[in-house]
Amino acid sequence: MIAVNLDHYRLDADYKHGMHFTALPTAWVSGFDKNETLKIGSSTARTTDTPSASAGFLERILT
């Protein structure tokens, strides 16, 4: 019985970790200098001379 409960706990923890990990937003950019270190946050602004450059976040909406 202990082994079954421990297995259930581990599977549930792995599943919930996976759900949390895939739900985290992931930043992406296109058209920026590849040699530049990009930082994100409220105190950082992204600028570039490339008119077609863009940036955003990928995220999964859990329903």
PDB file with SEQRES, HELIX, SHEET and CRYST1 records, atoms N, CA, C and O in Angstrom:
SEQRES   1 A   63  MET ILE ALA VAL ASN LEU ASP HIS TYR ARG LEU ASP ALA          
SEQRES   2 A   63  ASP TYR LYS HIS GLY MET HIS PHE THR ALA LEU PRO THR          
SEQRES   3 A   63  ALA TRP VAL SER GLY PHE ASP LYS ASN GLU THR LEU LYS          
SEQRES   4 A   63  ILE GLY SER SER THR ALA ARG THR THR ASP THR PRO SER          
SEQRES   5 A   63  ALA SER ALA GLY PHE LEU GLU ARG ILE LEU THR                  
HELIX    1 AA1 ILE A    2  ALA A   23  1                                  22    
SHEET    1 AA1 2 THR A  26  SER A  30  0                                        
SHEET    2 AA1 2 SER A  54  LEU A  58 -1                                        
CRYST1    1.000    1.000    1.000  90.00  90.00  90.00 P 1           1          
ATOM      1  N   MET A   1       0.821  -1.194   0.000  1.00  0.00           N  
ATOM      2  CA  MET A   1       0.000   0.000   0.000  1.00  0.00           C  
ATOM      3  C   MET A   1       0.869   1.264   0.000  1.00  0.00           C  
ATOM      4  O   MET A   1       0.546   2.252  -0.660  1.00  0.00           O  
ATOM      5  N   ILE A   2       1.964   1.216   0.744  1.00  0.00           N  
ATOM      6  CA  ILE A   2       2.855   2.374   0.797  1.00  0.00           C  
ATOM      7  C   ILE A   2       3.443   2.646  -0.585  1.00  0.00           C  
ATOM      8  O   ILE A   2       3.501   3.796  -1.020  1.00  0.00           O  
ATOM      9  N   ALA A   3       3.875   1.601  -1.273  1.00  0.00           N  
ATOM     10  CA  ALA A   3       4.479   1.760  -2.598  1.00  0.00           C  
ATOM     11  C   ALA A   3       3.474   2.356  -3.584  1.00  0.00           C  
ATOM     12  O   ALA A   3       3.845   3.199  -4.400  1.00  0.00           O  
ATOM     13  N   VAL A   4       2.226   1.940  -3.523  1.00  0.00           N  
ATOM     14  CA  VAL A   4       1.189   2.467  -4.419  1.00  0.00           C  
ATOM     15  C   VAL A   4       0.949   3.946  -4.136  1.00  0.00           C  
ATOM     16  O   VAL A   4       0.839   4.742  -5.069  1.00  0.00           O  
ATOM     17  N   ASN A   5       0.867   4.322  -2.871  1.00  0.00           N  
ATOM     18  CA  ASN A   5       0.663   5.725  -2.508  1.00  0.00           C  
ATOM     19  C   ASN A   5       1.847   6.590  -2.917  1.00  0.00           C  
ATOM     20  O   ASN A   5       1.667   7.711  -3.392  1.00  0.00           O  
ATOM     21  N   LEU A   6       3.058   6.071  -2.735  1.00  0.00           N  
ATOM     22  CA  LEU A   6       4.251   6.817  -3.118  1.00  0.00           C  
ATOM     23  C   LEU A   6       4.288   7.015  -4.637  1.00  0.00           C  
ATOM     24  O   LEU A   6       4.619   8.101  -5.112  1.00  0.00           O  
ATOM     25  N   ASP A   7       3.952   5.980  -5.390  1.00  0.00           N  
ATOM     26  CA  ASP A   7       3.904   6.089  -6.837  1.00  0.00           C  
ATOM     27  C   ASP A   7       2.850   7.112  -7.267  1.00  0.00           C  
ATOM     28  O   ASP A   7       3.102   7.918  -8.163  1.00  0.00           O  
ATOM     29  N   HIS A   8       1.697   7.087  -6.648  1.00  0.00           N  
ATOM     30  CA  HIS A   8       0.638   8.051  -6.955  1.00  0.00           C  
ATOM     31  C   HIS A   8       1.112   9.476  -6.671  1.00  0.00           C  
ATOM     32  O   HIS A   8       0.879  10.378  -7.476  1.00  0.00           O  
ATOM     33  N   TYR A   9       1.769   9.682  -5.544  1.00  0.00           N  
ATOM     34  CA  TYR A   9       2.288  10.998  -5.182  1.00  0.00           C  
ATOM     35  C   TYR A   9       3.296  11.483  -6.217  1.00  0.00           C  
ATOM     36  O   TYR A   9       3.232  12.633  -6.651  1.00  0.00           O  
ATOM     37  N   ARG A  10       4.230  10.612  -6.618  1.00  0.00           N  
ATOM     38  CA  ARG A  10       5.254  11.002  -7.596  1.00  0.00           C  
ATOM     39  C   ARG A  10       4.646  11.339  -8.947  1.00  0.00           C  
ATOM     40  O   ARG A  10       5.025  12.334  -9.565  1.00  0.00           O  
ATOM     41  N   LEU A  11       3.707  10.524  -9.412  1.00  0.00           N  
ATOM     42  CA  LEU A  11       3.064  10.796 -10.699  1.00  0.00           C  
ATOM     43  C   LEU A  11       2.300  12.115 -10.663  1.00  0.00           C  
ATOM     44  O   LEU A  11       2.348  12.890 -11.618  1.00  0.00           O  
ATOM     45  N   ASP A  12       1.597  12.370  -9.561  1.00  0.00           N  
ATOM     46  CA  ASP A  12       0.841  13.613  -9.433  1.00  0.00           C  
ATOM     47  C   ASP A  12       1.787  14.812  -9.392  1.00  0.00           C  
ATOM     48  O   ASP A  12       1.509  15.838 -10.013  1.00  0.00           O  
ATOM     49  N   ALA A  13       2.891  14.693  -8.675  1.00  0.00           N  
ATOM     50  CA  ALA A  13       3.867  15.788  -8.593  1.00  0.00           C  
ATOM     51  C   ALA A  13       4.492  16.048  -9.961  1.00  0.00           C  
ATOM     52  O   ALA A  13       4.643  17.204 -10.356  1.00  0.00           O  
ATOM     53  N   ASP A  14       4.858  14.996 -10.688  1.00  0.00           N  
ATOM     54  CA  ASP A  14       5.434  15.164 -12.029  1.00  0.00           C  
ATOM     55  C   ASP A  14       4.430  15.822 -12.970  1.00  0.00           C  
ATOM     56  O   ASP A  14       4.790  16.720 -13.731  1.00  0.00           O  
ATOM     57  N   TYR A  15       3.192  15.387 -12.924  1.00  0.00           N  
ATOM     58  CA  TYR A  15       2.146  15.947 -13.787  1.00  0.00           C  
ATOM     59  C   TYR A  15       1.931  17.429 -13.492  1.00  0.00           C  
ATOM     60  O   TYR A  15       1.873  18.242 -14.415  1.00  0.00           O  
ATOM     61  N   LYS A  16       1.815  17.784 -12.224  1.00  0.00           N  
ATOM     62  CA  LYS A  16       1.578  19.184 -11.862  1.00  0.00           C  
ATOM     63  C   LYS A  16       2.800  20.051 -12.168  1.00  0.00           C  
ATOM     64  O   LYS A  16       2.647  21.217 -12.534  1.00  0.00           O  
ATOM     65  N   HIS A  17       3.998  19.509 -12.026  1.00  0.00           N  
ATOM     66  CA  HIS A  17       5.208  20.257 -12.394  1.00  0.00           C  
ATOM     67  C   HIS A  17       5.194  20.533 -13.906  1.00  0.00           C  
ATOM     68  O   HIS A  17       5.502  21.642 -14.342  1.00  0.00           O  
ATOM     69  N   GLY A  18       4.838  19.526 -14.690  1.00  0.00           N  
ATOM     70  CA  GLY A  18       4.756  19.702 -16.132  1.00  0.00           C  
ATOM     71  C   GLY A  18       3.716  20.739 -16.523  1.00  0.00           C  
ATOM     72  O   GLY A  18       3.962  21.552 -17.414  1.00  0.00           O  
ATOM     73  N   MET A  19       2.566  20.724 -15.875  1.00  0.00           N  
ATOM     74  CA  MET A  19       1.515  21.701 -16.154  1.00  0.00           C  
ATOM     75  C   MET A  19       2.012  23.113 -15.832  1.00  0.00           C  
ATOM     76  O   MET A  19       1.786  24.042 -16.608  1.00  0.00           O  
ATOM     77  N   HIS A  20       2.683  23.274 -14.696  1.00  0.00           N  
ATOM     78  CA  HIS A  20       3.210  24.578 -14.302  1.00  0.00           C  
ATOM     79  C   HIS A  20       4.289  25.041 -15.282  1.00  0.00           C  
ATOM     80  O   HIS A  20       4.280  26.190 -15.722  1.00  0.00           O  
ATOM     81  N   PHE A  21       5.212  24.151 -15.619  1.00  0.00           N  
ATOM     82  CA  PHE A  21       6.333  24.497 -16.487  1.00  0.00           C  
ATOM     83  C   PHE A  21       5.859  24.910 -17.877  1.00  0.00           C  
ATOM     84  O   PHE A  21       6.385  25.872 -18.437  1.00  0.00           O  
ATOM     85  N   THR A  22       4.880  24.210 -18.447  1.00  0.00           N  
ATOM     86  CA  THR A  22       4.410  24.551 -19.790  1.00  0.00           C  
ATOM     87  C   THR A  22       3.521  25.778 -19.792  1.00  0.00           C  
ATOM     88  O   THR A  22       3.282  26.355 -20.853  1.00  0.00           O  
ATOM     89  N   ALA A  23       3.027  26.192 -18.645  1.00  0.00           N  
ATOM     90  CA  ALA A  23       2.161  27.369 -18.574  1.00  0.00           C  
ATOM     91  C   ALA A  23       2.946  28.667 -18.398  1.00  0.00           C  
ATOM     92  O   ALA A  23       2.376  29.753 -18.506  1.00  0.00           O  
ATOM     93  N   LEU A  24       4.250  28.567 -18.130  1.00  0.00           N  
ATOM     94  CA  LEU A  24       5.055  29.773 -17.940  1.00  0.00           C  
ATOM     95  C   LEU A  24       5.278  30.478 -19.270  1.00  0.00           C  
ATOM     96  O   LEU A  24       5.605  29.820 -20.258  1.00  0.00           O  
ATOM     97  N   PRO A  25       5.112  31.800 -19.327  1.00  0.00           N  
ATOM     98  CA  PRO A  25       5.351  32.532 -20.573  1.00  0.00           C  
ATOM     99  C   PRO A  25       6.821  32.451 -20.993  1.00  0.00           C  
ATOM    100  O   PRO A  25       7.717  32.485 -20.150  1.00  0.00           O  
ATOM    101  N   THR A  26       7.059  32.344 -22.303  1.00  0.00           N  
ATOM    102  CA  THR A  26       8.397  32.282 -22.856  1.00  0.00           C  
ATOM    103  C   THR A  26       8.578  33.443 -23.825  1.00  0.00           C  
ATOM    104  O   THR A  26       7.831  33.575 -24.794  1.00  0.00           O  
ATOM    105  N   ALA A  27       9.575  34.280 -23.558  1.00  0.00           N  
ATOM    106  CA  ALA A  27       9.829  35.427 -24.427  1.00  0.00           C  
ATOM    107  C   ALA A  27      10.432  34.969 -25.748  1.00  0.00           C  
ATOM    108  O   ALA A  27      11.193  34.002 -25.788  1.00  0.00           O  
ATOM    109  N   TRP A  28      10.086  35.673 -26.840  1.00  0.00           N  
ATOM    110  CA  TRP A  28      10.691  35.421 -28.154  1.00  0.00           C  
ATOM    111  C   TRP A  28      10.933  36.761 -28.841  1.00  0.00           C  
ATOM    112  O   TRP A  28      10.205  37.726 -28.610  1.00  0.00           O  
ATOM    113  N   VAL A  29      11.958  36.814 -29.686  1.00  0.00           N  
ATOM    114  CA  VAL A  29      12.267  38.022 -30.458  1.00  0.00           C  
ATOM    115  C   VAL A  29      12.658  37.627 -31.874  1.00  0.00           C  
ATOM    116  O   VAL A  29      13.146  36.521 -32.110  1.00  0.00           O  
ATOM    117  N   SER A  30      12.443  38.529 -32.801  1.00  0.00           N  
ATOM    118  CA  SER A  30      12.817  38.322 -34.194  1.00  0.00           C  
ATOM    119  C   SER A  30      13.292  39.658 -34.762  1.00  0.00           C  
ATOM    120  O   SER A  30      12.632  40.683 -34.587  1.00  0.00           O  
ATOM    121  N   GLY A  31      14.427  39.642 -35.436  1.00  0.00           N  
ATOM    122  CA  GLY A  31      14.929  40.857 -36.067  1.00  0.00           C  
ATOM    123  C   GLY A  31      15.858  41.685 -35.199  1.00  0.00           C  
ATOM    124  O   GLY A  31      16.180  42.815 -35.563  1.00  0.00           O  
ATOM    125  N   PHE A  32      16.300  41.161 -34.063  1.00  0.00           N  
ATOM    126  CA  PHE A  32      17.243  41.860 -33.195  1.00  0.00           C  
ATOM    127  C   PHE A  32      18.639  41.292 -33.402  1.00  0.00           C  
ATOM    128  O   PHE A  32      18.785  40.164 -33.872  1.00  0.00           O  
ATOM    129  N   ASP A  33      19.657  42.055 -33.061  1.00  0.00           N  
ATOM    130  CA  ASP A  33      21.043  41.634 -33.191  1.00  0.00           C  
ATOM    131  C   ASP A  33      21.288  40.389 -32.336  1.00  0.00           C  
ATOM    132  O   ASP A  33      21.053  40.407 -31.128  1.00  0.00           O  
ATOM    133  N   LYS A  34      21.757  39.317 -32.959  1.00  0.00           N  
ATOM    134  CA  LYS A  34      21.991  38.060 -32.240  1.00  0.00           C  
ATOM    135  C   LYS A  34      23.132  38.161 -31.230  1.00  0.00           C  
ATOM    136  O   LYS A  34      23.189  37.374 -30.285  1.00  0.00           O  
ATOM    137  N   ASN A  35      24.033  39.112 -31.416  1.00  0.00           N  
ATOM    138  CA  ASN A  35      25.165  39.268 -30.501  1.00  0.00           C  
ATOM    139  C   ASN A  35      24.824  40.117 -29.283  1.00  0.00           C  
ATOM    140  O   ASN A  35      25.609  40.192 -28.337  1.00  0.00           O  
ATOM    141  N   GLU A  36      23.666  40.752 -29.302  1.00  0.00           N  
ATOM    142  CA  GLU A  36      23.252  41.604 -28.187  1.00  0.00           C  
ATOM    143  C   GLU A  36      22.626  40.752 -27.087  1.00  0.00           C  
ATOM    144  O   GLU A  36      21.842  39.845 -27.365  1.00  0.00           O  
ATOM    145  N   THR A  37      22.975  41.047 -25.852  1.00  0.00           N  
ATOM    146  CA  THR A  37      22.342  40.384 -24.724  1.00  0.00           C  
ATOM    147  C   THR A  37      20.993  41.039 -24.484  1.00  0.00           C  
ATOM    148  O   THR A  37      20.912  42.228 -24.176  1.00  0.00           O  
ATOM    149  N   LEU A  38      19.940  40.255 -24.628  1.00  0.00           N  
ATOM    150  CA  LEU A  38      18.592  40.797 -24.434  1.00  0.00           C  
ATOM    151  C   LEU A  38      18.143  40.569 -23.001  1.00  0.00           C  
ATOM    152  O   LEU A  38      18.273  39.471 -22.461  1.00  0.00           O  
ATOM    153  N   LYS A  39      17.621  41.604 -22.406  1.00  0.00           N  
ATOM    154  CA  LYS A  39      17.079  41.527 -21.051  1.00  0.00           C  
ATOM    155  C   LYS A  39      15.608  41.888 -21.121  1.00  0.00           C  
ATOM    156  O   LYS A  39      15.199  42.691 -21.960  1.00  0.00           O  
ATOM    157  N   ILE A  40      14.819  41.301 -20.248  1.00  0.00           N  
ATOM    158  CA  ILE A  40      13.403  41.650 -20.178  1.00  0.00           C  
ATOM    159  C   ILE A  40      13.084  42.132 -18.770  1.00  0.00           C  
ATOM    160  O   ILE A  40      13.776  41.791 -17.810  1.00  0.00           O  
ATOM    161  N   GLY A  41      12.047  42.915 -18.663  1.00  0.00           N  
ATOM    162  CA  GLY A  41      11.626  43.432 -17.370  1.00  0.00           C  
ATOM    163  C   GLY A  41      11.064  44.831 -17.523  1.00  0.00           C  
ATOM    164  O   GLY A  41      11.165  45.441 -18.588  1.00  0.00           O  
ATOM    165  N   SER A  42      10.481  45.327 -16.470  1.00  0.00           N  
ATOM    166  CA  SER A  42       9.813  46.626 -16.530  1.00  0.00           C  
ATOM    167  C   SER A  42      10.780  47.797 -16.651  1.00  0.00           C  
ATOM    168  O   SER A  42      10.363  48.898 -17.012  1.00  0.00           O  
ATOM    169  N   SER A  43      12.063  47.586 -16.358  1.00  0.00           N  
ATOM    170  CA  SER A  43      13.033  48.685 -16.458  1.00  0.00           C  
ATOM    171  C   SER A  43      13.868  48.612 -17.736  1.00  0.00           C  
ATOM    172  O   SER A  43      14.861  49.328 -17.867  1.00  0.00           O  
ATOM    173  N   THR A  44      13.469  47.744 -18.686  1.00  0.00           N  
ATOM    174  CA  THR A  44      14.225  47.547 -19.918  1.00  0.00           C  
ATOM    175  C   THR A  44      13.337  47.814 -21.124  1.00  0.00           C  
ATOM    176  O   THR A  44      12.192  47.363 -21.171  1.00  0.00           O  
ATOM    177  N   ALA A  45      13.863  48.543 -22.094  1.00  0.00           N  
ATOM    178  CA  ALA A  45      13.131  48.781 -23.349  1.00  0.00           C  
ATOM    179  C   ALA A  45      13.929  48.199 -24.497  1.00  0.00           C  
ATOM    180  O   ALA A  45      15.149  48.356 -24.541  1.00  0.00           O  
ATOM    181  N   ARG A  46      13.269  47.534 -25.420  1.00  0.00           N  
ATOM    182  CA  ARG A  46      13.914  46.967 -26.603  1.00  0.00           C  
ATOM    183  C   ARG A  46      13.803  47.958 -27.743  1.00  0.00           C  
ATOM    184  O   ARG A  46      12.712  48.447 -28.036  1.00  0.00           O  
ATOM    185  N   THR A  47      14.910  48.257 -28.383  1.00  0.00           N  
ATOM    186  CA  THR A  47      14.902  49.124 -29.563  1.00  0.00           C  
ATOM    187  C   THR A  47      15.771  48.492 -30.635  1.00  0.00           C  
ATOM    188  O   THR A  47      16.737  47.787 -30.339  1.00  0.00           O  
ATOM    189  N   THR A  48      15.410  48.758 -31.895  1.00  0.00           N  
ATOM    190  CA  THR A  48      16.187  48.263 -33.024  1.00  0.00           C  
ATOM    191  C   THR A  48      15.905  49.138 -34.233  1.00  0.00           C  
ATOM    192  O   THR A  48      14.870  49.799 -34.315  1.00  0.00           O  
ATOM    193  N   ASP A  49      16.844  49.129 -35.171  1.00  0.00           N  
ATOM    194  CA  ASP A  49      16.664  49.877 -36.413  1.00  0.00           C  
ATOM    195  C   ASP A  49      15.960  49.041 -37.480  1.00  0.00           C  
ATOM    196  O   ASP A  49      15.683  49.543 -38.569  1.00  0.00           O  
ATOM    197  N   THR A  50      15.667  47.771 -37.184  1.00  0.00           N  
ATOM    198  CA  THR A  50      15.016  46.874 -38.134  1.00  0.00           C  
ATOM    199  C   THR A  50      13.502  47.074 -38.073  1.00  0.00           C  
ATOM    200  O   THR A  50      12.882  46.760 -37.056  1.00  0.00           O  
ATOM    201  N   PRO A  51      12.888  47.598 -39.161  1.00  0.00           N  
ATOM    202  CA  PRO A  51      11.447  47.876 -39.142  1.00  0.00           C  
ATOM    203  C   PRO A  51      10.577  46.634 -38.918  1.00  0.00           C  
ATOM    204  O   PRO A  51       9.493  46.736 -38.344  1.00  0.00           O  
ATOM    205  N   SER A  52      11.041  45.474 -39.364  1.00  0.00           N  
ATOM    206  CA  SER A  52      10.219  44.272 -39.242  1.00  0.00           C  
ATOM    207  C   SER A  52      10.459  43.499 -37.943  1.00  0.00           C  
ATOM    208  O   SER A  52       9.899  42.417 -37.761  1.00  0.00           O  
ATOM    209  N   ALA A  53      11.276  44.031 -37.046  1.00  0.00           N  
ATOM    210  CA  ALA A  53      11.556  43.348 -35.784  1.00  0.00           C  
ATOM    211  C   ALA A  53      10.295  43.262 -34.939  1.00  0.00           C  
ATOM    212  O   ALA A  53       9.433  44.140 -34.977  1.00  0.00           O  
ATOM    213  N   SER A  54      10.215  42.183 -34.177  1.00  0.00           N  
ATOM    214  CA  SER A  54       9.062  42.026 -33.288  1.00  0.00           C  
ATOM    215  C   SER A  54       9.464  41.182 -32.087  1.00  0.00           C  
ATOM    216  O   SER A  54      10.503  40.521 -32.093  1.00  0.00           O  
ATOM    217  N   ALA A  55       8.638  41.214 -31.072  1.00  0.00           N  
ATOM    218  CA  ALA A  55       8.878  40.448 -29.853  1.00  0.00           C  
ATOM    219  C   ALA A  55       7.537  40.119 -29.221  1.00  0.00           C  
ATOM    220  O   ALA A  55       6.533  40.783 -29.480  1.00  0.00           O  
ATOM    221  N   GLY A  56       7.535  39.108 -28.406  1.00  0.00           N  
ATOM    222  CA  GLY A  56       6.287  38.739 -27.740  1.00  0.00           C  
ATOM    223  C   GLY A  56       6.532  37.620 -26.742  1.00  0.00           C  
ATOM    224  O   GLY A  56       7.672  37.291 -26.414  1.00  0.00           O  
ATOM    225  N   PHE A  57       5.446  37.050 -26.271  1.00  0.00           N  
ATOM    226  CA  PHE A  57       5.498  35.935 -25.330  1.00  0.00           C  
ATOM    227  C   PHE A  57       4.665  34.789 -25.863  1.00  0.00           C  
ATOM    228  O   PHE A  57       3.574  34.993 -26.394  1.00  0.00           O  
ATOM    229  N   LEU A  58       5.185  33.585 -25.718  1.00  0.00           N  
ATOM    230  CA  LEU A  58       4.426  32.373 -25.985  1.00  0.00           C  
ATOM    231  C   LEU A  58       3.921  31.874 -24.651  1.00  0.00           C  
ATOM    232  O   LEU A  58       4.685  31.797 -23.689  1.00  0.00           O  
ATOM    233  N   GLU A  59       2.658  31.536 -24.578  1.00  0.00           N  
ATOM    234  CA  GLU A  59       2.159  30.944 -23.345  1.00  0.00           C  
ATOM    235  C   GLU A  59       0.955  30.083 -23.644  1.00  0.00           C  
ATOM    236  O   GLU A  59       0.224  30.305 -24.609  1.00  0.00           O  
ATOM    237  N   ARG A  60       0.775  29.124 -22.814  1.00  0.00           N  
ATOM    238  CA  ARG A  60      -0.331  28.178 -22.930  1.00  0.00           C  
ATOM    239  C   ARG A  60      -1.412  28.590 -21.940  1.00  0.00           C  
ATOM    240  O   ARG A  60      -1.133  28.811 -20.762  1.00  0.00           O  
ATOM    241  N   ILE A  61      -2.628  28.690 -22.414  1.00  0.00           N  
ATOM    242  CA  ILE A  61      -3.747  29.020 -21.547  1.00  0.00           C  
ATOM    243  C   ILE A  61      -4.370  27.719 -21.056  1.00  0.00           C  
ATOM    244  O   ILE A  61      -4.862  26.922 -21.854  1.00  0.00           O  
ATOM    245  N   LEU A  62      -4.350  27.508 -19.762  1.00  0.00           N  
ATOM    246  CA  LEU A  62      -4.937  26.291 -19.183  1.00  0.00           C  
ATOM    247  C   LEU A  62      -6.426  26.502 -18.981  1.00  0.00           C  
ATOM    248  O   LEU A  62      -6.846  27.509 -18.411  1.00  0.00           O  
ATOM    249  N   THR A  63      -7.204  25.575 -19.437  1.00  0.00           N  
ATOM    250  CA  THR A  63      -8.650  25.667 -19.234  1.00  0.00           C  
ATOM    251  C   THR A  63      -9.161  24.526 -18.421  1.00  0.00           C  
ATOM    252  O   THR A  63     -10.360  24.446 -18.154  1.00  0.00           O  
TER     253      THR A  63                                                      
END                                                                             
